[in-house]
Amino acid sequence: MTKIPIVSARQVIRALRAAGFKDAPKRGKGSHVAMVKQDSDRTRLVIIPDRKSLPRGTLRAILEQAGLSREEFLRLLKAKQIK
């Protein structure tokens, strides 16, 4: 199992956009970014704290909210060459 890298909120946002997520309609103000994706059976809402580096536990929670596996996320990072 590959270790989750330390990434920034901007990298996570780009990867989620590549996975089909869009910015959520006006979700208030503050230091978090909301993204949404409509699946066939549900709507997924993901909240990302806008930080330079996200703790691994926070990233795991974001991936769970997004319905992405660790491997899918790593593929998205590499495919878009998000650095």
N, C-alpha and C positions, 0 to 999 in steps of 0.2 A: 504494500500500500504506500503510495507516494505521499510525502509530507506536504501539507498545505503551505504555500509560500506566504510571506508577509507581503501584502499588496496595499495599494492606496485605494481610497474610495473611487477615484476617477477610473482606475483600472477595472474595478468591479462593475462600475456603471457601463463602461464600454463593452465588457464581456456580456452583461445582461442584455444590452441593446442587441448584440449579435445573436443572442438566444431568443429574441423576439419581444423583449420588454420595452415599454414606452414610458415616458414621464407621466406620472399620475396627474390627473386634473388637480388644480389648486388644492394642495393638502396643507395649507398653513405656512408658517414661517419658521425659521430656525436653522439649526445646523444639521438637519437630516434631509435626505433626498428620498422621495417616494417614487417607486416604479410599479407598473401594473402590466399584467399579461392575461389575456382572456384565453383559457384553455377550453376544450369542448365541454367539459363538465364543471368547471369552476373558474373563478377569477383569482389570480395570485397577486397579492400586494406585498411588495418587499420594501422595507425601510432600511436605508443605508446611512450611517453616520458619516458626515463629510469630514474625514480625517486624512492626514498624510499616510498613516499606516494603521491598518485595522488589525486588532488582535485576532489570533487564529480562532478562538472560540466565537467571536463575533462573526467572522467569515463563515464558520460552520453553520451558525444560525441563519445567516443570510442565504446560504446555499439550500438549507432545509426549507426555508420560506419559498424559495424560487423553484423548488422541486428538481434541483440539479445535483448530480453526483459530483464527487470530488474530481473524478476523471473527466467528466463532461466539462466542468469548469476549467480544468487545466488545458483541455483541448481548445476551448474558446480563447483562453489567454494566448496560447501559441499560434492559433490560426490568425488572429488579428495582430499578432506581434505587439501585444500591449505591454509596454514597459514604462 
